[in-house]
Amino acid sequence: MSHLDNIPSTPGKFKSPYIHRLRFHPSLSKFTFCFFLFLGLILYFFFLSSPSSSPISDPSRRSLRTSTWGGPAWEKRVRSSARVRSRNGLSVLVTGAAGFVGTHVSVSLKRRGDGVVGLDNFNDYYDPSLKRARQALLDRTGVFVVDGDINDSALLGKLFSVVKFTHVMHLAAQAGVRYAMQNPGSYVHSNVAGLVSVLEVCKSANPQPAIVWASSSSVYGLNSKVPFSEKDRTDQPASLYAATKKAGEEIAHTYNHIYGLSITGLRFFTVYGPWGRPDMAYFFFTKDILKGKSIPIFQGPDHGTVARDFTYIDDIVKGCLASLDTAEKSTGSGGKKKGAAQLRVFNLGNTSPVPVSKLVSILEKLLKVKANRKMVKMPRNGDVQFTHANISLAQRELGYKPTTDLQTGLKKFVRWYLGYYSGSGKKSAE
Ligand SMILES: O=C(O)[C@H]1O[C@H](OP(=O)(O)OP(=O)(O)OC[C@H]2O[C@@H](n3ccc(=O)[nH]c3=O)[C@H](O)[C@@H]2O)[C@H](O)[C@@H](O)[C@@H]1O
């Protein structure tokens, strides 16, 4: 038994012979005390200065891994990736470039001749190997994705000193509605602090870029009037995720008002498609149907249908590019506002909600496997019963017109999924 096991919970009742020895040697006792005090101080300052000091107490630090950036070779890659190859092309910094929407948007911009630099922290919210595979795809297209965090102001400052970005497509975020109950800190870290960090560098840039960023249909929260219009209230979010996106919209207003930043927020409605996110229902339903596992299909009160306005990725990309193309210039420079600037919010949905049970039926047909359905009461963890976008504003201002129905979009997704996960024989959809 170690002598530490003898320490009582009530001080003053200690009867160990060891303490008697200490009493008989006051100088030794003093020395021991000073030694432990010194050791304690060293440990305290060490942990205080270490960037990875508290991975357990602050789970949001998951994404704050140290990254390597800078140096002449790195700057050359950034410059080359940012080179504009078409007349009147844009020079765009895409945050979250190795994410689902980020990858598709980056490829489309690059293909039409815009300059694109990506930024992504490659965190492990879902399988990072999928993000690396998207990065490889981007690399082949000529888009360099910088490995770094949006909260790293020094890195953002450096990027803006190397390239005069005309636009920022800010898609980096902590996504997912239900995960917010497991890791709330990561939502505040990415969707609130991260957004502010991006807006800070944009406001100080000279010239200031125009910003387009990803908000979410989830800001409509518990609203029951459908379809959801941009004019509707957004003050009753059902999840912390939704609350951080709503906070983002208010923060955008502030930076527009004080600094003259041109800002457009896009409320995406359940985006799906090839290279999608494995945490989303259509993706893990596909995996689990193929494995013969049961599929939990949520039901509202009184067996009410749960439905989503599923929106295909190509339609979303068109909406993103149209937002960039119609964004007016920011009016400020070097942190000073020179006049009123554009501030917009658009719904980007499909205007055609589909019940989740119908989504499963489509997958069954495409996969030629019967799903093992399990109807369950919708858990109280952030989900809302239905979403439905009114897109008339986006139609009018952006020329946005979604053209892909769920059946057609899922067919493309399933083709990609089967090719991706069985193609190389190495990957697994875990
Ligand atoms: O529209 C949006 O803004 C949001 O869309 C999705 O959120 P969600 O619509 O909840 O997408 P999924 O998690 O893929 O769920 C799709 C549907 O399946 C249902 N579901 C989900 C999981 C499950 O086990 N069973 C089930 O029936 C959900 O209730 C929902 O109706 C994204 O995950 C969010 O990041 C995004 O912001």
The ligand as an SDF file (V2000), in Angstrom:
LIG
                    3D

 37 39  0  0  0  0  0  0  0  0999 V2000
  -31.1560   22.1480  -43.7190 O   0  0  0  0  0  0  0  0  0  0  0  0
  -30.2230   22.3600  -42.9800 C   0  0  0  0  0  0  0  0  0  0  0  0
  -29.8540   23.4820  -42.7550 O   0  0  0  0  0  0  0  0  0  0  0  0
  -29.5230   21.2250  -42.2710 C   0  0  0  0  0  0  0  0  0  0  0  0
  -29.7250   20.0300  -43.0340 O   0  0  0  0  0  0  0  0  0  0  0  0
  -29.1970   18.8780  -42.4550 C   0  0  0  0  0  0  0  0  0  0  0  0
  -29.9410   18.5740  -41.2850 O   0  0  0  0  0  0  0  0  0  0  0  0
  -31.1650   17.5860  -41.4120 P   0  0  0  0  0  0  0  0  0  0  0  0
  -32.2160   18.1410  -42.3230 O   0  0  0  0  0  0  0  0  0  0  0  0
  -31.5940   17.2450  -40.0420 O   0  0  0  0  0  0  0  0  0  0  0  0
  -30.5200   16.3370  -42.1870 O   0  0  0  0  0  0  0  0  0  0  0  0
  -30.3090   14.8170  -41.7420 P   0  0  0  0  0  0  0  0  0  0  0  0
  -29.5970   14.7120  -40.4820 O   0  0  0  0  0  0  0  0  0  0  0  0
  -29.7080   14.1330  -42.9260 O   0  0  0  0  0  0  0  0  0  0  0  0
  -31.7910   14.2910  -41.5310 O   0  0  0  0  0  0  0  0  0  0  0  0
  -32.6740   14.1850  -42.6230 C   0  0  0  0  0  0  0  0  0  0  0  0
  -34.0300   13.7080  -42.1350 C   0  0  0  0  0  0  0  0  0  0  0  0
  -33.9130   12.3740  -41.6470 O   0  0  0  0  0  0  0  0  0  0  0  0
  -34.4530   12.2740  -40.3430 C   0  0  0  0  0  0  0  0  0  0  0  0
  -33.6800   11.2350  -39.6040 N   0  0  0  0  0  0  0  0  0  0  0  0
  -32.4140   11.4620  -39.2560 C   0  0  0  0  0  0  0  0  0  0  0  0
  -31.6880   10.4960  -38.5970 C   0  0  0  0  0  0  0  0  0  0  0  0
  -32.2940    9.2850  -38.2890 C   0  0  0  0  0  0  0  0  0  0  0  0
  -31.6970    8.3820  -37.6630 O   0  0  0  0  0  0  0  0  0  0  0  0
  -33.5890    9.0810  -38.6690 N   0  0  0  0  0  0  0  0  0  0  0  0
  -34.3030   10.0250  -39.3380 C   0  0  0  0  0  0  0  0  0  0  0  0
  -35.4800    9.7970  -39.6610 O   0  0  0  0  0  0  0  0  0  0  0  0
  -34.3290   13.6760  -39.7580 C   0  0  0  0  0  0  0  0  0  0  0  0
  -35.3020   13.8780  -38.7580 O   0  0  0  0  0  0  0  0  0  0  0  0
  -34.5790   14.5300  -40.9880 C   0  0  0  0  0  0  0  0  0  0  0  0
  -35.9550   14.6930  -41.1790 O   0  0  0  0  0  0  0  0  0  0  0  0
  -27.7230   19.0210  -42.1180 C   0  0  0  0  0  0  0  0  0  0  0  0
  -27.2420   17.9260  -41.3860 O   0  0  0  0  0  0  0  0  0  0  0  0
  -27.4360   20.3130  -41.3770 C   0  0  0  0  0  0  0  0  0  0  0  0
  -26.0360   20.4650  -41.2490 O   0  0  0  0  0  0  0  0  0  0  0  0
  -28.0440   21.4430  -42.1700 C   0  0  0  0  0  0  0  0  0  0  0  0
  -27.7870   22.6680  -41.6640 O   0  0  0  0  0  0  0  0  0  0  0  0
  1  2  2  0
  2  3  1  0
  2  4  1  0
  4  5  1  0
  4 36  1  0
  5  6  1  0
  6  7  1  0
  6 32  1  0
  7  8  1  0
  8  9  2  0
  8 10  1  0
  8 11  1  0
 11 12  1  0
 12 13  2  0
 12 14  1  0
 12 15  1  0
 15 16  1  0
 16 17  1  0
 17 18  1  0
 17 30  1  0
 18 19  1  0
 19 20  1  0
 19 28  1  0
 20 21  1  0
 20 26  1  0
 21 22  2  0
 22 23  1  0
 23 24  2  0
 23 25  1  0
 25 26  1  0
 26 27  2  0
 28 29  1  0
 28 30  1  0
 30 31  1  0
 32 33  1  0
 32 34  1  0
 34 35  1  0
 34 36  1  0
 36 37  1  0
M  END
$$$$
